[in-house]
Amino acid sequence: MTYQKSNLLHATVLIFTSLWMYYDALNKDIGLLIPFLFGVVLLSLNNGIMYENVQQRNAALGITIISLIFVASIVISMIKDDRLDLIVYYGILGFTSILSIIVFIFSKRPHHRK
């Protein structure tokens, strides 16, 4: 799997899972749409990753790490509140974040053009 494909997968999972969480919630909280914003930004960076733009690739990695930290903090608070439904949603988001970071680490680095 290339980093471009894993970023695309991560962005679409963030977008659709966030919308699913928002639709499924009894209390429509705008905080449930924060992963949606991360997904939209990652999706906008995906074209630059495909064309091996190093800045956009590094920006996508940074946003992925920030989203993983956000998701981990939410999962920890949900474990304390014993909210299994939200733990599953955020667990899916965390898994795709970790997968995207692992693929970034093990993928080939783009060649610098002169």
C-alpha positions in Angstrom: 0.0 0.0 0.0 1.3 3.4 -0.9 1.1 6.4 1.4 -1.3 8.1 -1.0 -3.7 5.2 -0.8 -3.5 4.9 3.0 -4.0 8.7 3.3 -7.1 8.5 1.1 -8.4 5.6 3.2 -7.7 7.5 6.4 -9.4 10.7 5.1 -12.5 8.9 3.9 -12.8 6.9 7.2 -12.5 10.1 9.1 -15.2 11.8 7.1 -17.7 9.0 6.9 -17.3 7.8 10.5 -17.6 11.3 11.8 -20.8 11.8 9.9 -22.0 8.4 11.1 -21.3 9.4 14.7 -23.0 12.7 14.3 -26.1 11.1 12.7 -26.3 8.3 15.3 -25.9 10.6 18.3 -28.9 11.6 20.4 -27.2 14.8 21.4 -26.0 16.5 18.2 -22.7 17.9 19.4 -20.5 19.9 17.0 -17.4 18.2 18.6 -18.3 15.0 16.8 -17.5 16.8 13.5 -13.9 17.6 14.4 -12.6 14.3 12.7 -14.7 15.4 9.7 -12.5 18.5 9.4 -9.3 16.5 9.7 -10.6 14.2 6.9 -11.4 17.1 4.6 -7.9 18.6 5.1 -6.2 15.2 4.5 -8.3 14.7 1.4 -7.2 18.1 0.0 -3.6 17.1 0.6 -4.0 13.7 -1.2 -3.4 15.1 -4.7 0.0 16.6 -3.6 1.0 13.3 -2.0 0.1 11.5 -5.3 2.5 13.8 -7.2 5.2 13.4 -4.5 5.1 16.9 -3.0 7.2 16.6 0.1 5.6 19.5 1.9 2.1 18.2 1.5 3.2 14.7 2.4 4.8 16.0 5.7 1.7 18.2 6.4 -0.5 15.1 6.0 1.7 13.2 8.4 1.5 16.0 10.9 -2.3 16.2 10.7 -2.5 12.4 11.0 -0.4 12.6 14.2 -2.5 15.4 15.6 -5.7 13.5 14.8 -4.3 10.4 16.5 -3.5 12.4 19.6 -7.0 13.9 19.5 -8.6 10.4 19.0 -6.5 8.9 21.8 -7.5 11.6 24.3 -11.2 11.1 23.4 -10.9 7.3 23.7 -9.3 7.7 27.2 -12.2 9.9 28.3 -14.7 7.6 26.8 -13.2 4.6 28.7 -13.6 6.5 31.9 -17.2 7.2 31.1 -17.8 3.6 29.9 -19.2 4.7 26.6 -18.7 1.6 24.4 -20.5 2.9 21.3 -18.1 5.9 21.0 -15.1 3.8 21.9 -15.8 1.7 18.8 -16.2 4.7 16.6 -13.0 6.4 17.8 -11.2 3.1 17.8 -11.8 2.8 14.1 -10.4 6.3 13.6 -7.4 5.5 15.7 -6.7 2.3 13.9 -6.7 4.1 10.5 -4.4 6.8 11.9 -1.9 4.3 13.1 -2.1 2.4 9.8 -1.4 5.6 7.9 1.6 6.5 10.1 3.0 3.0 9.7 2.6 3.1 5.9 4.3 6.5 5.9 7.3 5.2 7.8 7.8 2.1 5.6 6.9 3.7 2.3 9.6 4.8 -0.2 10.6 8.3 0.1 10.0 10.4 -3.0 13.0 11.3 -5.0 14.1 14.9 -5.0 14.0 16.6 -8.4 16.8 18.9 -9.4 
